[in-house]
Amino acid sequence: MTEQGSAPEAADDFAHVEDGFQRLWTPHRMAYILGDKPTEEAGHGCPFCAAPGKSDEEGLIVHRGEHCYVVMNLFPYNPGHVLVCPYRHVSLYIDLTDEETAEFTALTKQVVRVLQTASEPHGFNLGMNQGAVAGAGVAAHLHQHVVPRWSGDSNFLPIVAQTKALPVLLEDTRSRLVAVWPAD
């Protein structure tokens, strides 16, 4: 309604070019796009240094190990997309200690098991992008992506609109994973 109490303007009255596309607006992505980028220094804007200092719920942490932890991806490709991260601020896999490497690998395997129980995906993508040129959004702090996949989960949105529709909230997914994570 306008100030005078009349009906709102019709969408056809707005300037636009008819192109046959619907729009799915994702303004929350601007926080990532425009946000501070971490430096090579530990802690300076690094979300993977900050998360362990928060409560599990606030930091979206699924599990804490001795050398590494599992955290929800704040900008997931699919529901259940998690990251395995060392606590230590290192950028390359080869920079991990033997103890960190062992736990990093063990937690990756555990995440796959937990996701199988919690979500019954049809497959997984596992990967690390090391360096900005390789696609790492946070190149300064090593992290491994574990992305559950389902048949037909990739539709036209990521291809033509660079948008991913996610049917589950991050906290709901985190709670579901925590509920089935085995006790230590």
NORCOR-V214261 format. One record per residue. RES is the residue in one letter. PSI is psi as a letter, one per 40 degrees, with the letter a starting at -180 (none if undefined). OMEGA is omega in whole degrees, 0 to 359 (NA if undefined). Layout:
# NORCOR-V214261
RES&PSI&OMEGA ; RES&PSI&OMEGA
This chain:
# NORCOR-V214261
M&i&176 ; T&i&181 ; E&d&182 ; Q&e&178 ; G&e&180 ; S&i&181 ; A&i&178 ; P&i&179 ; E&i&177 ; A&i&180 ; A&d&180 ; D&e&180 ; D&e&181 ; F&i&178 ; A&h&177 ; H&i&176 ; V&h&180 ; E&h&180 ; D&e&178 ; G&e&181 ; F&i&168 ; Q&i&180 ; R&h&173 ; L&h&185 ; W&h&179 ; T&g&184 ; P&d&178 ; H&d&179 ; R&d&181 ; M&d&177 ; A&d&178 ; Y&d&184 ; I&d&184 ; L&e&184 ; G&i&177 ; D&i&177 ; K&h&180 ; P&i&175 ; T&i&177 ; E&e&180 ; E&h&179 ; A&h&174 ; G&d&184 ; H&g&179 ; G&e&182 ; C&h&181 ; P&d&181 ; F&e&170 ; C&d&183 ; A&d&187 ; A&d&182 ; P&e&178 ; G&e&180 ; K&i&173 ; S&i&180 ; D&d&182 ; E&d&182 ; E&d&181 ; G&e&182 ; L&f&180 ; I&h&180 ; V&d&183 ; H&i&176 ; R&h&174 ; G&a&180 ; E&d&183 ; H&e&185 ; C&i&178 ; Y&i&180 ; V&h&183 ; V&i&175 ; M&i&173 ; N&h&183 ; L&d&178 ; F&g&190 ; P&i&173 ; Y&d&180 ; N&i&174 ; P&h&181 ; G&e&179 ; H&h&180 ; V&i&179 ; L&h&172 ; V&h&186 ; C&i&169 ; P&i&174 ; Y&d&182 ; R&h&182 ; H&g&176 ; V&i&185 ; S&d&185 ; L&i&177 ; Y&d&182 ; I&e&178 ; D&e&178 ; L&i&172 ; T&i&178 ; D&d&179 ; E&d&178 ; E&d&180 ; T&d&180 ; A&d&181 ; E&d&177 ; F&d&179 ; T&d&180 ; A&d&180 ; L&d&177 ; T&d&178 ; K&d&180 ; Q&d&178 ; V&d&179 ; V&d&179 ; R&d&182 ; V&d&178 ; L&d&177 ; Q&d&180 ; T&d&186 ; A&d&191 ; S&e&180 ; E&f&178 ; P&i&180 ; H&e&180 ; G&a&182 ; F&i&164 ; N&h&175 ; L&h&178 ; G&i&176 ; M&h&173 ; N&h&184 ; Q&h&183 ; G&i&181 ; A&d&181 ; V&d&179 ; A&e&177 ; G&e&180 ; A&h&176 ; G&d&175 ; V&g&186 ; A&d&186 ; A&e&183 ; H&h&181 ; L&h&175 ; H&i&178 ; Q&h&177 ; H&h&169 ; V&h&185 ; V&h&175 ; P&i&181 ; R&i&177 ; W&i&176 ; S&h&178 ; G&e&182 ; D&e&179 ; S&h&180 ; N&a&184 ; F&d&185 ; L&d&180 ; P&d&184 ; I&d&186 ; V&d&184 ; A&e&184 ; Q&f&182 ; T&h&177 ; K&h&176 ; A&h&181 ; L&h&186 ; P&e&186 ; V&h&178 ; L&i&181 ; L&d&183 ; E&d&177 ; D&d&178 ; T&d&178 ; R&d&179 ; S&d&179 ; R&d&178 ; L&d&178 ; V&d&182 ; A&d&181 ; V&e&178 ; W&h&182 ; P&i&177 ; A&i&180 ; D&none&NA
